[in-house]
Amino acid sequence: MTTEEIFKKYGDIELSFRHYYKYSFMFKGETPEGETVFAYIGGDADDIYRLDLDYNETGTISNLEPSSIRIMKGEEVVVDWEEY
């Protein structure tokens, strides 16, 4: 799946902040079809330094601009995308 296809299909799914680990913020949501969407923001100190985040933060793939996205249907990985 291309970047454009991912953002078109999953870009408006609501995601909520779940946790922070090693300079990366993880957001999680679910599609109407039951797929679990994980979006990761950051990756290094420079990336997260500029991020203003509230614990109750929600967003979408389109407005969070994640550095990586993983979409799962059960145990199957449907999408595994990284910005770089």
N, C-alpha and C positions, 0 to 999 in steps of 0.2 A: 504494500500500500504506500502510495506517495505521501509526502508531507501535506500537499494540498488536499488529498482525499481524506486523510486523518482529520485535518482541521475542519473540513466540510461536514464529515459524518459525526465527529465527536466534539467539535468546538464549543457547542452550547450546553454540554452536560454539566450540571452543577457539581462542583467538587468542594469538599471541606478539608481543612487542615487536619492532619492526623499526627504527624510527629516531625522532629528535627533530628538529624544524625549526620555527623561529619560534614558540615557545611551544606547540607541538602535538606530542603523542606519537602515533605511528602504530602500530597493532597490525594483524596480518594473520593470516588463517586460511582454511581451505577447507571447504566443505560436502561431504557424501558425494556430492552430485550434480555436483561439480566447479566450483561457483561460488566465486569468490574474494571473501572478506569483508575489508573494510578498516574499522577503527574508529579514530576520532581523538578524543583527549582533550586538553582545554585550549583554547587559542586566545588567551589573554592571561596576563600575569604573575600576576594574582590567582588564576586557575584552577590553574596548575601549581605555584604556591607550596605549596598544600595537598596535592599529590600525592606520596605516598611510593612510589617505583618502583625496582625492582631490574632490572639489565640482562637477566637471564634470566626476567623476569616473564611469566607467562601469565595469561589470564583469559578471560572470556566477555563478550558484549555485556551480559548481565544484571548482572554484578558490576562491570564497568569503568565503566558509566554514561557512554558516549561522548557528545560534543557533535555528532558527525556520523558517518554510516555510509554506505559505498558498497559495493554488491555487484555483481560483474561475472560474466558468463558469457561467456568469451572476450573479445571486444571490446565486447560489448553491456552497457550499464549496466542492471541489473535493478532496483536500488534506489538512490536518491540522497536521503538524509534528513539534515536538520539540525535540531538542537534548537530553534533560534530561528526 
